[in-house]
Each structure stands twice: as C-alpha cells, then as structure tokens.
Amino acid sequence: MKILVTGAKGFVGKNLCAELRNIKDGKSRCWGDLVVDEVFEYDVDSTSEELDEWCKECDFVFNLAGVNRPQNQKEFMEGNFGFASTLLDALKRHGNVCPVMLSSSQQASLTGRFGDSEYGRSKKAGEDLFLDYATDTGAEVLVYRFPNLFGKWCRPNYNSAVATFCNNIANDLPIQVNDPTVELELLYIDDLVAEMISALKGKVHRCEFNGLDVVPSVTGTYCYCPITHKVTLGEIVDRLHEFADQPLTLMMPEIPAGSFVKKLYSTFLSYLPESKVAFPFKMNIDARGSFTELLHTAKCGQVSVNISKPGITKGQHWHHSKWEFFIVVAGHGLIQERKEGTDDVFEFEVSGDKIQAVHMLPGYTHNIINLSETENLVTVMWANEIFDPTHPDTYWDPVIK
C-alpha cells in the first residue's frame, strides 16, 4: 500500500508518518498483516509536481494539511478549503478513487462557543467539499472532527494548551490559567494514530454529531476516535506540577494502562530540557558503602539500591509486616534469614552472574554479606511500603548470634 500524508511535518503528520515508516521498515509488529510499501510525505516544502505524482500513485490519503494560526482570517479559507480543492482535483485528474481521510475539528460544528469561528467555517467548508467529492466519485471519505490533541512533538504556544503547559512547567516558565474549572476533551496522539491506522485496515469508527457530542453510527457521515479524556485545566496543571516535582519527591504517581495520567506524563517528559533529563539522588554514604532511595509509589512501596563494600555485612534486623525483595545485580554475596525465636537459618548465595529475587520475610531477621574481598556488592531492593521514620518497623537482631 502506498500512502500519501499531507501536512506530514505537522504535529499529527509527524507522529503518523513515524509509525507508518515503522510499519514499512518492519519495526512495528502490532498491526497484523498491514503492509506499507511507500509513504509520500507532502508539506509546504513539497512541489506541486510531487503532489500530482503522489495523487496518481497513492492507495490512501491522509489529508492533515491546514492552517491554524494565519496572519489574517482570510488565510483560514485559503489554507484549509483551498488546498483541499487542489488535492481532490489532482485525485480526480488521475481517476484515483482511493479512500481519503480529512482532518477536521470540533469547531466545524459551528455550535456553542464555535458559532462564530472563522476557522470552524473553513473546516466546515472543507468537510462539505469532501462529502460532495464522495458523492461525485464514489470514493470513501473519512471526515474526522478532532477535539483538543496532545502528545509528543506538539508545538507549544500555538494551538494546544496542554503542549504550552507541559513546555512551560518543564522549563520553569510561568503559565496562566484563567479558569481552572474549564473542562477539555482531549485526544492523545498515539490513540489518534492507532485509529488512523485502523482506518487503513478498513476498521473505522463512524458517527453523527449532535453539536459536539459523538453519536456512534455504523452508517454515520463522520468518523471519530473512541478514546478521549475529559479533564479540567486545573487537574492538568496539578498533575504537571506533580510530575515536575518527582525528582525531588521520588514519588511516582499511579499510571494505570490507558489512563490520562500515563499519557500526560509521557507528553510532559517529551518537553524536558537537557539539563533535567538526568538528575541526582541523595546517596546515604558511610564506611560500609551506600544506600540510595530511587523511587516511591503511592501504593506499591519503594525501590532502592544498596552498595556494600568488600567483606561488609548489612541488615541484621527484622520487620513485623514490611517485606522486601533483594536482587543482587553485581558482585558475590550471601543472604541469611532466621525466623525470630528459632535457630533455623536460611542461606542464599547470590551473584550478579545469576540474577534472582530473594524475599525478606516478615518476622525473619536478615542480613546481606559481601563475600568478595575486592568488589562491591550491588543490590536492588524493593520494599512493600515507603520507609516512615516515625514508624520504621525495623528491629535490630543479628542473624547469627
């Protein structure tokens, strides 16, 4: 399949083309038997001759080209409606009736706050042009009205509040929120790309619109992405500040699969400046080695790394309820555990050459001994709760008395 993407260097186009190239090059294996032979990437620096040739050859068109922030209002109609006419005329000239997708906007509804939108009128004119084209040629036309989009590579201070907030908070710049209770409907770029690739496979979601509300319908005039998130500006900003503070708090928020928080966190990270990509930890260092907390979680405890110098024994304590995994990743050591009130000792020889997890059992005093005379012993430790100095649940008692 040969695919033409117009507006290929824009936010949506860049993400879509990246995944189409992954499919073409055999790097993405999650789309079944879909074969992409060529991706024609049209943008403002492409020639009219290239567009004409690509309209002749393509098997599917994603029309993402458009004007969002023109110098004057007249450019909305010229950029959105005008280019759409040029594209469809080229397809007609070559008798190419392949499926054509149109990137439109909720503003094309011309309802509510969009009732007097010049941008919305240009988008609605483009929709009507494409729908008439479908009637005239019999080609399948997929008209998507996008809500607010967000994700990596989105341009800040342009047409996405999320991109602006992510960029500014990541770079310690001020933001302005006039009304934190304003609710946005947001569509994540990876969900949109997944929908567009599904459209390539003939699995499109169709609908009608009641104002801004989607009304699913298998025979609908329009198309939509079924995964969106409704969230207030205040919630977005609060989350972004939480993400920005993570290197200091070590607290990783809950990020369930498919959740808005997971998608927003990924988006936020894509705006980090080089100076914040790496950050230091507080290392607790003494003559025995070091202990460093790496990550805290709200419900799943904490992760730390322990470094023991040659010949050093650490631990020698037990817990009522806390339990841990010790995972030696470098060096050679011995873990011992003894059930309190008994003389029975479990012993586990551990090594970075054979990585395994050893439970530190509640009610068992335990230690970890570096058996090497020359190398440090490096252990990743996970505890089921964050250490609370006011309730440490830690009681000293040597394993071997």
DRENMARFI-194752 format. One line per field, with one value per residue (C-alpha): y, z, x; residue number from 1. Coordinates in steps of 0.1 Angstrom, whole numbers, plus 5000, padded with zeros to 4 digits. Layout:
% DRENMARFI-194752
c2: (Y,...)
c3: (Z,...)
c1: (X,...)
pos: (NUM,...)
***
This chain:
% DRENMARFI-194752
c2: (5000,5035,5062,5100,5121,5159,5181,5155,5178,5190,5175,5148,5142,5137,5111,5093,5092,5079,5049,5043,5042,5018,4995,4999,4990,4960,4977,4978,4944,4953,4960,4924,4919,4956,4962,4998,5000,5037,5068,5100,5129,5162,5195,5232,5225,5199,5207,5207,5181,5158,5162,5154,5123,5111,5116,5093,5065,5065,5039,5060,5097,5113,5150,5166,5199,5230,5265,5270,5304,5326,5362,5371,5354,5350,5326,5301,5295,5296,5272,5248,5249,5259,5231,5205,5216,5212,5178,5164,5179,5160,5128,5133,5141,5107,5089,5078,5070,5056,5064,5099,5109,5146,5161,5184,5200,5202,5239,5228,5221,5259,5254,5269,5288,5279,5296,5325,5307,5316,5286,5265,5278,5269,5234,5230,5241,5215,5188,5197,5196,5162,5148,5162,5145,5112,5116,5125,5099,5070,5073,5065,5097,5097,5130,5132,5161,5162,5175,5190,5170,5164,5143,5144,5168,5191,5228,5249,5284,5275,5258,5233,5244,5210,5215,5250,5239,5209,5230,5259,5238,5215,5246,5266,5292,5308,5296,5314,5296,5320,5294,5260,5245,5247,5212,5200,5169,5156,5131,5116,5114,5076,5069,5090,5073,5039,5050,5062,5030,5011,5032,5019,4984,4993,4994,5029,5042,5062,5086,5116,5147,5163,5196,5185,5151,5120,5097,5064,5050,5024,5044,5078,5107,5114,5094,5096,5082,5063,5070,5106,5121,5149,5168,5203,5227,5227,5189,5191,5218,5200,5168,5185,5201,5167,5153,5182,5176,5138,5141,5157,5137,5104,5098,5082,5087,5059,5055,5027,5014,5036,5063,5100,5104,5079,5097,5132,5120,5107,5140,5161,5142,5149,5186,5183,5203,5185,5199,5179,5146,5134,5142,5131,5111,5116,5089,5079,5070,5056,5034,5003,5016,5035,5032,5053,5055,5056,5056,5059,5048,5056,5020,4998,5008,5020,5009,5015,5004,4993,4991,4971,4973,4941,4920,4942,4928,4949,4944,4923,4934,4922,4936,4929,4935,4950,4927,4931,4917,4917,4915,4913,4927,4929,4911,4880,4877,4857,4864,4849,4848,4835,4832,4852,4829,4800,4789,4779,4799,4801,4809,4821,4826,4854,4869,4894,4865,4848,4874,4863,4879,4868,4875,4892,4875,4893,4880,4869,4888,4891,4903,4905,4898,4908,4877,4894,4908,4932,4940,4960,4941,4960,4951,4965,4964,4967,4972,4969,5003,5036,5040,5060,5072,5077,5040,5022,4987,4977,4959,4951,4914,4896,4866,4845,4851)
c3: (5000,4991,5014,5009,5040,5036,5064,5071,5092,5114,5149,5137,5104,5121,5145,5118,5094,5120,5127,5090,5084,5113,5096,5063,5077,5097,5131,5143,5146,5162,5131,5119,5081,5072,5045,5038,5006,5004,5025,5004,5028,5015,5032,5024,5010,4986,4949,4930,4907,4936,4948,4914,4910,4945,4939,4909,4927,4963,4976,5006,5015,5050,5045,5076,5059,5072,5086,5124,5131,5100,5096,5087,5088,5050,5052,5070,5039,5015,5036,5047,5019,4991,4995,4999,4965,4950,4964,4953,4918,4915,4925,4900,4873,4876,4882,4916,4939,4968,5004,5016,5053,5062,5094,5106,5140,5166,5156,5123,5143,5144,5177,5212,5216,5180,5165,5151,5143,5110,5115,5120,5089,5068,5083,5076,5040,5037,5051,5026,4998,5007,5012,4978,4964,4978,4962,4928,4926,4949,4968,5005,5025,5063,5079,5115,5138,5163,5198,5215,5207,5229,5229,5220,5193,5197,5193,5225,5224,5192,5195,5224,5260,5271,5250,5264,5300,5295,5279,5304,5336,5323,5316,5347,5328,5340,5330,5331,5339,5339,5350,5363,5362,5324,5310,5279,5258,5249,5224,5228,5197,5200,5202,5172,5152,5162,5149,5116,5110,5119,5091,5067,5076,5070,5107,5110,5137,5122,5138,5136,5157,5180,5185,5199,5211,5192,5183,5171,5139,5116,5087,5101,5079,5101,5119,5154,5177,5205,5232,5246,5281,5297,5323,5337,5332,5370,5371,5342,5358,5392,5376,5357,5388,5405,5375,5377,5414,5410,5410,5445,5460,5443,5442,5410,5406,5397,5359,5350,5315,5292,5317,5310,5337,5319,5286,5301,5319,5286,5270,5298,5297,5260,5268,5294,5286,5285,5319,5335,5316,5342,5379,5410,5440,5476,5485,5521,5524,5552,5557,5547,5513,5504,5504,5480,5476,5439,5436,5458,5448,5464,5467,5459,5482,5472,5452,5465,5456,5482,5477,5502,5502,5503,5534,5547,5564,5563,5577,5609,5615,5611,5604,5617,5584,5560,5534,5507,5476,5475,5439,5436,5402,5407,5429,5450,5483,5509,5523,5556,5572,5606,5620,5652,5683,5665,5654,5619,5592,5555,5534,5497,5478,5454,5424,5396,5373,5381,5390,5413,5438,5474,5498,5531,5551,5579,5613,5599,5609,5578,5565,5533,5533,5506,5501,5478,5490,5461,5445,5457,5461,5444,5454,5441,5470,5468,5499,5500,5518,5518,5548,5576,5602,5627,5623,5608,5617,5619,5649,5652,5659,5644,5623,5638,5675)
c1: (5000,5012,5001,5000,5002,4996,5008,5034,5056,5028,5021,4997,5015,5049,5036,5016,5044,5068,5046,5039,5076,5080,5054,5071,5105,5092,5099,5063,5046,5013,4992,4987,4991,4991,5018,5031,5052,5057,5049,5046,5052,5037,5043,5049,5083,5070,5063,5031,5047,5053,5017,5004,5026,5017,4980,4984,5001,4987,4962,4951,4953,4956,4948,4962,4973,4957,4961,4957,4973,4972,4983,4947,4914,4912,4940,4918,4897,4926,4947,4920,4894,4918,4943,4916,4903,4937,4942,4908,4912,4945,4929,4901,4925,4941,4909,4921,4892,4912,4899,4906,4907,4901,4914,4887,4879,4851,4849,4834,4802,4797,4778,4782,4815,4824,4794,4813,4846,4862,4885,4854,4837,4868,4868,4831,4836,4864,4841,4813,4838,4850,4815,4805,4836,4825,4790,4805,4832,4821,4854,4853,4857,4866,4859,4873,4864,4892,4888,4919,4950,4981,5012,5049,5061,5032,5042,5038,5023,5005,4971,4974,4971,4985,5016,5021,5016,5040,5067,5065,5063,5091,5113,5103,5084,5052,5017,4984,4951,4922,4896,4909,4874,4872,4869,4886,4880,4915,4927,4961,4982,4990,4953,4947,4974,4960,4926,4940,4960,4928,4911,4938,4927,4890,4881,4869,4846,4817,4792,4770,4773,4748,4765,4799,4786,4795,4766,4781,4765,4779,4765,4775,4786,4816,4843,4857,4883,4866,4892,4892,4896,4876,4897,4898,4926,4932,4936,4961,4982,4982,4994,5021,5035,5034,5055,5079,5085,5091,5129,5127,5098,5108,5070,5058,5020,4997,4998,4973,4973,4953,4949,4950,4978,5000,4996,5001,5033,5047,5038,5054,5087,5090,5094,5122,5153,5186,5195,5166,5169,5194,5190,5210,5198,5206,5232,5234,5272,5292,5322,5302,5291,5259,5221,5200,5163,5154,5116,5085,5050,5016,5005,5035,5063,5097,5128,5163,5199,5224,5261,5282,5320,5341,5336,5308,5276,5245,5210,5208,5172,5136,5101,5066,5048,5073,5087,5113,5129,5168,5181,5219,5229,5267,5292,5290,5272,5253,5218,5209,5174,5164,5129,5127,5127,5144,5179,5169,5187,5180,5210,5211,5243,5237,5256,5252,5261,5228,5202,5174,5150,5151,5122,5130,5102,5082,5093,5127,5158,5180,5214,5234,5271,5296,5317,5342,5375,5378,5344,5314,5281,5253,5217,5184,5159,5121,5101,5063,5060,5077,5100,5084,5109,5081,5070,5101,5090,5127,5143,5180,5189,5219,5211,5239,5245)
pos: (1,2,3,4,5,6,7,8,9,10,11,12,13,14,15,16,17,18,19,20,21,22,23,24,25,26,27,28,29,30,31,32,33,34,35,36,37,38,39,40,41,42,43,44,45,46,47,48,49,50,51,52,53,54,55,56,57,58,59,60,61,62,63,64,65,66,67,68,69,70,71,72,73,74,75,76,77,78,79,80,81,82,83,84,85,86,87,88,89,90,91,92,93,94,95,96,97,98,99,100,101,102,103,104,105,106,107,108,109,110,111,112,113,114,115,116,117,118,119,120,121,122,123,124,125,126,127,128,129,130,131,132,133,134,135,136,137,138,139,140,141,142,143,144,145,146,147,148,149,150,151,152,153,154,155,156,157,158,159,160,161,162,163,164,165,166,167,168,169,170,171,172,173,174,175,176,177,178,179,180,181,182,183,184,185,186,187,188,189,190,191,192,193,194,195,196,197,198,199,200,201,202,203,204,205,206,207,208,209,210,211,212,213,214,215,216,217,218,219,220,221,222,223,224,225,226,227,228,229,230,231,232,233,234,235,236,237,238,239,240,241,242,243,244,245,246,247,248,249,250,251,252,253,254,255,256,257,258,259,260,261,262,263,264,265,266,267,268,269,270,271,272,273,274,275,276,277,278,279,280,281,282,283,284,285,286,287,288,289,290,291,292,293,294,295,296,297,298,299,300,301,302,303,304,305,306,307,308,309,310,311,312,313,314,315,316,317,318,319,320,321,322,323,324,325,326,327,328,329,330,331,332,333,334,335,336,337,338,339,340,341,342,343,344,345,346,347,348,349,350,351,352,353,354,355,356,357,358,359,360,361,362,363,364,365,366,367,368,369,370,371,372,373,374,375,376,377,378,379,380,381,382,383,384,385,386,387,388,389,390,391,392,393,394,395,396,397,398,399,400,401)
***
